[in-house]
């Protein structure tokens, strides 16, 4: 694959991030929180991961069709938790996909709430499927539980063919609207920084006088994850899955091995996460 950091990416179109894997998200120039739906195309079959909010539906569906896929080719919708920025467009997707056998996959703890989006498709629980989904070609998506990061039923998805780990809110980030990139570019200097308080309110590093992408990641995890313990448990699971790329539902994709290991290590030492930032 070409050097993705040096490509002039057109965010008005779907962007291929790995073999058969496309980002089909919506870029809001006024928002510090970007949502990243992903489409996996495997032959004549497709699966949509964290399909997006209701306001973003038209943009997401346009990009899906720009990949050359007909909506009716989507057989499976995967949702890592039940928030509206992921699930809000379920009724719209069901209407345009129009398949009697369309399946919504999530964890049991999530499906309790997902059905309130008026989902009429079959709801399946990943724990009843041996935590894996197999395309007709044999390509496997494997699911790993990440409880309380940030919901009881949270999980992540590994595409075994490409090594892409779809991490939902894990590795998400709050970013200044003019600094968001689909592929995160973490400066080399950040790898040797041993503190997480070297930036000002504008996300600029006090050491190098530049924007620091790590502060958005730290801020997001402290506010969204439930506790230090839950986050560290999940990071252990991520490490054991041996990902080649981390594709979160918010923020930017981590695609460099050094960046992946560094961010995992830094998040493992992050304190004041969730309730631990409030209660002693």
Protein Blocks (a to p, Z undefined) as FASTA:
>chain_A
ZZfklpccdfkbccdfbghiacfbdcdfkbcbdcddddddehjaccdehjbpfklmmmmm
mmmmmnopafklpmbdcdfblcfklmmmmmmmmmmnopakbccdddfklmmmmmmnopab
dcddfklnoopacdfkopacdddddehiabfkbccdddfknopacehjnopacddfklgc
fbdcddfklmmpcbfklccfkopafklopacfklmmmmmmmmmmmbfklmmmmmmmmmmn
opabdcdfehjddfbfklmmmmmmmmmmpghiajllmbZZ
